Amino acid sequence: ATAPAQTTVEDLPLREDLRGRSPYGAPQLEVPVALNTNENPYPPSPALAAALARNVEEAAAGLNRYPDRDATRLRAALADYLGHGLDGARVWAANGSNEILQQILQTFGGPGRTAMGFEPSYSMHPVISRVTCTDWVSAERTGHDFGLDTRAAVEAVRRNRPDVVFLTSPNNPTGTALPLETVAEIAEAAPGMVVVDEAYAEFRREGTPSALTLLERYPRLIVSRTMSKAFALAGARVGYLAAHPAVVDALQLVRLPYHLSAVTQAVAATALEFAGELQSQVKHLRQERDALVEWLGSHGFAVAASDANFVLFGDFDDRSAVFSAMLEHGVLVREVGPPHMLRVTVGTPEEMSAFRDALLQVTADRR
Ligand code: PMP
């Protein structure tokens, strides 16, 4: 029998809690200047691309076999990159940090359990929570420049007793990094796991240390990272975490065997060998970011200080109108976060110049 053509998702015996939901994802539009998903604008250098091709060719010759299930070599290389006395037993890798977060929630969340975050923040935290049947509790970021008021945050954690707390630092979409004391006080107060999502760690300004320095003190602390941003490797899907070895052991209970392909492992290990070259691009992006924040401020826009590779700016009575008008100029930004603000990813100098020109034209008769 052939299936009736008019069958829709809603006709299927779907999980009740998934009914009426839409898949999450930013628009993937073909535009001249795409500044909407916090990607790194610089493609791999010819030298890195050549090394990737060589090492993928080597991996290709063994693709009849399953990959190293424990990704031993890659995890050791990631630990090396992170420093802080970490080793492979304290590092775990997966297909993007989204999969890392999913594995954390599968292990420490689930039915009858609660995860908590401070919003506005990365919208996949509540989405992955729901998909893993973990209840989601949200508290507000009440601190300066979308930061956390430590006392209020600790109070919220004490009140809600979440099994998993998400702290995003630097925060997406606001760019705000958290002081270490805030993370430490929340780690003291939290009854369960505390996940510091440091997807944008490499873009921090001087003087904001990573939560990696706290791992020694808190066995229930997890620092999540990604190669999608600073390593300019979003297309390869590599995320990782650092935590107590017991946490890494616990994650083995939910990871699929051979989840990280041999090709992915080879690509990630190769990119790590080019960490120095990639760091210098990160430095350029940080300078471009600082210049953008200053330019926005000096042109009368509201702008949040940023420790990431994006900037939140406004204030717009009708941000959707500004978003659409920018798109007509070929510049794609993101409608996300507080209602009067837009988010722009830091691109190349040429892309930022196109962004500035478009923004001035679009807002000339609006403000
Ligand atoms: N965490 C944060 C805060 C992010 O902004 C993103 C990507 N936008 C991710 C995690 C996921 O990135 P990936 O899966 O590419 O590692």
Boltz pocket constraint, residues with backbone or C-beta under 6 A from the ligand:
constraints:
  - pocket:
      binder: B
      contacts: [[A, 37], [A, 38], [A, 95], [A, 96], [A, 97], [A, 98], [A, 99], [A, 122], [A, 168], [A, 170], [A, 171], [A, 172], [A, 197], [A, 199], [A, 225], [A, 226], [A, 227], [A, 228], [A, 234], [A, 237], [A, 238], [A, 239]]
      max_distance: 6.0
